[in-house]
């Protein structure tokens, strides 16, 4: 195999290990109403996978309709503005 082909294969392998945790992490963060800023750890491939695992294990949040603060999904009232959540 030539050096160019070997280089291309290495780049493809690195991208295959580097890009997926960032994309998956952003999707999980949006689905759970969490900040996608966690995925800045994806600058390093291993930290990207760790950040993805942390986001995947965190419980989802919900947003208060009055103050727009994010609170735990099981909360009955908003701890910031004391607005009760509809059940």
ABEGO torsion letter per residue (X at the ends): XBAAAAAAAAAAAAAAAAAAAAAAAAAAAAAAGBBAAAAAAAABAAAAAAAAAAAAABBBBBBBAAAGBBBBAABABBAAAGBBBBX
